[in-house]
Amino acid sequence: MWNLKKKTIFYILLFRMAQARVELAFILYFAKIYTVLFTLMELGLFIYKVLSLTYSTSQIVIDVLLLTCFFTIDLGRISVAQSGNKTALRGPVGVSIALTVATVFCSLYFYLWQTYVLHIDQTMITIYWALTGLGILMKFVALSGFA
């Protein structure tokens, strides 16, 4: 009886793994790399802006705090989506879609309302939005295929 339960669980997990979307995994992998590189580039740009432009301490704190929140939420969003894709569960993928709203608002801050917005900031955010939009599209495709 116990052996039958193990086999049943194994087949259920195998079936769910077969439903995982490779395209979504591919996009999430590159989105995670881009998020890390984006954050490092933004930190470098903050150092440049602080050294060459007039920045008050409160503005620096707000910008760095929002970048930290953006980085944390976005990596969490991607990790939840990866686990949901691997296990073919709708819940984690849905949570990832909900967390996308928070990361888009944070990126909107960096695009429009940051103390000093450079052209390179806007270019990096546009690339981020393209990756995020492609990820959202693939998440909906994956959700439609999950059992």
matplotlib code that plots the C-alpha trace (Angstrom):
import matplotlib.pyplot as plt

x = [0.0, 2.8, 4.6, 1.5, 1.2, 4.9, 4.3, 1.2, 2.9, 5.8, 3.5, 1.6, 4.9, 6.2, 3.0, 3.2, 6.8, 5.8, 3.4, 6.1, 6.7, 10.3, 9.7, 8.6, 11.6, 13.9, 12.4, 12.5, 16.1, 17.2, 14.9, 16.7, 20.1, 18.8, 17.4, 20.7, 22.6, 20.1, 20.4, 24.2, 24.1, 21.6, 23.9, 26.8, 24.7, 23.7, 27.4, 27.9, 24.9, 25.9, 29.4, 28.6, 25.1, 23.6, 21.8, 20.2, 20.6, 16.9, 16.7, 19.6, 17.9, 14.6, 16.2, 18.4, 15.5, 13.2, 16.0, 16.4, 12.6, 12.5, 15.4, 13.9, 10.3, 11.5, 13.7, 10.9, 8.5, 10.8, 11.6, 7.9, 7.2, 10.0, 8.7, 5.2, 6.3, 8.4, 5.5, 2.8, 0.8, -1.4, -1.1, 2.5, 2.3, -0.7, 1.1, 4.0, 1.6, 0.3, 3.8, 4.5, 2.3, 4.5, 7.7, 6.2, 5.3, 8.9, 10.3, 7.9, 9.4, 12.9, 11.6, 9.7, 10.0, 13.6, 15.6, 17.7, 16.7, 19.4, 18.8, 20.5, 18.1, 15.2, 16.7, 17.4, 13.8, 12.4, 14.4, 13.1, 9.5, 9.9, 11.2, 8.4, 5.8, 7.1, 7.1, 3.5, 2.4, 4.1, 2.7, -0.8, 0.0, 1.4, -1.7, -3.9, -2.0, -1.8, -4.3]
y = [0.0, 2.4, 1.6, 2.4, 5.9, 6.6, 5.6, 7.7, 10.8, 10.2, 10.1, 13.2, 15.1, 13.8, 14.8, 18.3, 18.7, 17.7, 20.6, 23.2, 25.8, 25.9, 29.3, 30.7, 29.2, 30.7, 34.2, 34.0, 32.9, 35.9, 38.2, 37.2, 37.9, 41.3, 42.3, 41.7, 43.6, 46.4, 46.8, 46.9, 49.4, 51.6, 51.5, 52.6, 55.4, 56.5, 56.8, 58.8, 61.1, 61.7, 62.6, 64.8, 66.2, 68.0, 65.4, 65.8, 63.0, 62.4, 62.0, 59.5, 57.5, 57.4, 56.3, 53.6, 52.4, 52.1, 50.3, 47.8, 47.2, 46.8, 44.3, 42.3, 42.2, 41.4, 38.6, 37.2, 37.5, 35.7, 32.9, 32.4, 32.2, 29.7, 27.4, 27.7, 26.9, 23.9, 22.4, 23.5, 25.2, 28.1, 29.8, 30.8, 32.0, 34.1, 35.5, 36.4, 38.2, 40.2, 41.1, 42.4, 45.3, 46.4, 46.0, 48.0, 50.9, 50.8, 50.9, 53.7, 55.7, 55.1, 56.1, 59.2, 60.4, 59.7, 62.7, 62.7, 60.5, 59.9, 58.6, 55.3, 54.9, 55.1, 52.7, 50.1, 50.5, 50.1, 46.8, 45.7, 46.4, 44.4, 41.4, 41.8, 42.1, 39.0, 37.2, 38.2, 37.0, 33.6, 33.3, 33.6, 31.0, 28.7, 29.3, 28.2, 25.0, 24.0, 21.4]
z = [0.0, 1.0, -2.3, -4.3, -2.6, -3.5, -7.1, -7.3, -5.8, -8.2, -11.2, -10.1, -9.7, -13.0, -14.8, -13.3, -14.3, -17.8, -17.8, -16.9, -19.7, -20.9, -22.5, -19.2, -17.4, -20.1, -19.7, -15.9, -15.9, -18.0, -16.0, -12.8, -14.4, -15.7, -12.3, -10.6, -13.4, -13.4, -9.6, -9.8, -12.6, -10.7, -7.6, -9.8, -11.3, -7.8, -6.9, -10.1, -9.3, -5.7, -6.7, -9.7, -8.9, -5.9, -3.9, -0.4, 2.1, 2.2, -1.5, -1.5, 1.3, -0.6, -3.9, -2.4, -0.2, -3.2, -5.2, -2.4, -2.3, -6.0, -6.0, -3.1, -4.5, -8.1, -7.1, -4.9, -7.8, -10.1, -7.6, -6.9, -10.6, -11.2, -8.4, -9.7, -13.2, -12.1, -10.1, -12.6, -9.8, -10.6, -7.1, -7.2, -10.8, -9.8, -6.9, -9.2, -11.5, -8.5, -7.4, -10.9, -10.1, -7.3, -9.3, -12.2, -9.8, -8.4, -11.9, -12.9, -10.0, -11.5, -14.9, -14.0, -10.4, -9.4, -8.3, -11.4, -14.3, -16.8, -20.4, -19.5, -16.6, -19.0, -21.4, -18.7, -17.5, -21.0, -21.4, -18.0, -19.0, -22.2, -20.2, -17.7, -20.4, -22.1, -18.8, -18.0, -21.4, -20.9, -17.4, -18.8, -21.4, -18.7, -16.5, -19.3, -19.7, -16.0, -14.8]

ax = plt.figure().add_subplot(projection="3d")
ax.plot(x, y, z, "-o")
ax.set_aspect("equal")
plt.show()
